[in-house]
Structure formats: C-alpha cells, structure tokens
C-alpha cells in the first residue's frame, strides 16, 4: 500500500486523527494515543506500528523489520519500507494496532465514538 492508501484506511476507523510530531513524522492516533508513526519524507517511506505480543515476535523476525527504537518494550515494530507488507497485511496490522490502543482509552470515550 502507498502512504495515501494507508492514510485513507486509517481514517475509516472511528475517531482517528493525524498530526506531525518530531518535525517530520506523520502520526495516526485514536484518543490522542498513537498507533502508527510514519516517515513520509524518508525514501523509502518507513513506519512503526503498535502490535500484539505475538505479532511483535513474528514481525521482528522478518527481513526489513526490527523492534522500534525507544518503543520496543511497548511492542512497537519498525519497518524500513512500507512496501514490505501487502494490502491485506497492512489492514490486519492497522486494525490490530488501532484496537489495542483504543481498548485502553476511557470507556466513555469509546462509547461516544462507537469504538468496540
């Protein structure tokens, strides 16, 4: 998927916002909590994504992937090129990342935004 396709998919999920952090990272959040961080100005475009414990191990073992610097203890995985995953994988991992982060938000926020 392209960054634009990833962006469009993220915005189909309830209450997703995006903003720029650290000058050049496009971040996707739910309830102010990040679930995907991209580097759109890098070539190739890279990204870090929140994962489950199981998928953290699986993805970290793939070529071009590694535990995300500074965030590995929180089960974030860095990929050096967003093209390393196909569309089905992206959608699966984006839904997972979103769900993990959204599930930790206050129940009131979840109800108000139709999450869960």
Backbone torsions as a table, in degrees:
resi	resn	phi	psi	omega
1	UNK	NA	150.7	174.3
2	UNK	-84.3	167.0	177.2
3	UNK	-61.4	-37.4	179.3
4	UNK	-64.8	-38.5	177.6
5	UNK	-68.7	-39.8	176.2
6	UNK	-62.7	-44.3	179.3
7	UNK	-60.0	-46.6	-179.9
8	UNK	-62.7	-41.7	179.0
9	UNK	-64.2	-44.3	179.8
10	UNK	-58.1	-38.8	-177.5
11	UNK	-75.3	-6.1	172.9
12	UNK	-81.6	-15.9	179.8
13	UNK	-84.5	143.8	-176.2
14	UNK	-60.9	136.6	170.7
15	UNK	63.8	24.0	178.9
16	UNK	-80.1	135.1	174.0
17	UNK	-124.9	163.7	175.2
18	UNK	-136.1	150.0	174.8
19	UNK	-157.3	170.0	179.4
20	UNK	-98.3	128.1	175.9
21	UNK	-123.8	154.7	177.2
22	UNK	53.1	36.5	174.2
23	UNK	75.2	-34.4	-172.7
24	UNK	-145.4	20.2	178.9
25	UNK	-110.8	124.0	176.6
26	UNK	-87.3	116.4	-173.9
27	UNK	-112.7	139.3	177.4
28	UNK	-110.7	129.9	-172.2
29	UNK	-132.2	158.7	167.4
30	UNK	-131.8	127.2	-177.5
31	UNK	59.9	28.8	-179.8
32	UNK	80.6	2.5	-179.3
33	UNK	-107.9	129.7	-177.5
34	UNK	-72.4	143.4	169.9
35	UNK	-128.0	-12.1	177.5
36	UNK	-150.3	134.0	176.2
37	UNK	-126.7	127.7	179.5
38	UNK	-120.8	159.7	175.3
39	UNK	-119.2	81.0	-173.7
40	UNK	-64.6	-22.8	-179.1
41	UNK	-86.8	-9.3	179.0
42	UNK	-78.6	154.3	172.5
43	UNK	-130.3	119.0	-4.3
44	UNK	-70.6	164.4	178.1
45	UNK	-65.3	128.4	179.4
46	UNK	-110.0	168.4	-179.4
47	UNK	-156.7	157.7	171.4
48	UNK	-127.4	139.4	-175.4
49	UNK	-137.2	143.7	175.6
50	UNK	-73.5	139.1	-178.9
51	UNK	-135.7	168.5	171.7
52	UNK	-75.6	166.0	177.8
53	UNK	-56.1	-46.6	-178.1
54	UNK	-63.3	-47.8	-178.4
55	UNK	-71.9	-24.4	174.1
56	UNK	-58.7	-46.3	179.8
57	UNK	-67.1	-44.0	-178.8
58	UNK	-63.3	-48.5	-177.7
59	UNK	-69.7	-40.0	-178.6
60	UNK	-60.6	-24.6	-179.0
61	UNK	-84.6	-10.9	-178.3
62	UNK	-80.5	146.5	175.5
63	UNK	-59.7	136.1	178.9
64	UNK	87.5	-0.8	179.3
65	UNK	-120.0	152.7	174.2
66	UNK	-161.2	162.0	174.2
67	UNK	-56.8	135.4	-176.0
68	UNK	-68.4	131.5	176.9
69	UNK	-54.5	137.1	178.3
70	UNK	70.9	-16.9	-174.7
71	UNK	-122.4	3.6	-177.7
72	UNK	-59.7	-37.2	-178.6
73	UNK	-64.1	-19.6	177.3
74	UNK	-99.2	14.3	177.0
75	UNK	65.6	47.5	171.9
76	UNK	-104.5	140.4	179.3
77	UNK	-118.3	136.0	177.0
78	UNK	-99.2	135.0	173.1
79	UNK	-120.2	132.0	-174.4
80	UNK	-73.6	-15.3	-179.2
81	UNK	-151.7	123.0	-177.8
82	UNK	-64.6	-15.0	178.6
83	UNK	-77.9	-2.0	179.6
84	UNK	-73.1	-13.3	176.3
85	UNK	-117.8	143.3	177.0
86	UNK	-83.0	176.9	-175.6
87	UNK	-60.0	-44.7	-179.5
88	UNK	-62.3	-42.2	177.9
89	UNK	-63.9	-45.4	179.7
90	UNK	-56.9	-48.7	-177.7
91	UNK	-62.2	-41.8	178.8
92	UNK	-61.5	-50.3	-176.2
93	UNK	-72.2	-32.4	176.0
94	UNK	-66.7	-43.6	177.7
95	UNK	-61.8	-42.2	179.1
96	UNK	-62.7	-48.6	-178.7
97	UNK	-59.7	-46.5	178.8
98	UNK	-59.4	-47.5	-177.5
99	UNK	-63.5	-42.4	179.2
100	UNK	-60.3	-48.0	-177.3
101	UNK	-69.9	-45.6	-178.0
102	UNK	-63.2	-33.3	-177.8
103	UNK	-67.0	-18.6	-180.0
104	UNK	-93.9	-2.0	179.0
105	UNK	-79.4	159.6	178.0
106	UNK	-55.7	141.9	-178.1
107	UNK	-58.4	-35.5	178.7
108	UNK	-60.7	-46.0	177.8
109	UNK	-60.7	-44.4	179.8
110	UNK	-59.5	-45.9	179.5
111	UNK	-62.7	-46.8	-177.2
112	UNK	-62.7	-26.0	-176.9
113	UNK	-110.3	9.0	176.8
114	UNK	66.8	36.7	179.9
115	UNK	-97.2	134.3	174.3
116	UNK	99.4	NA	NA
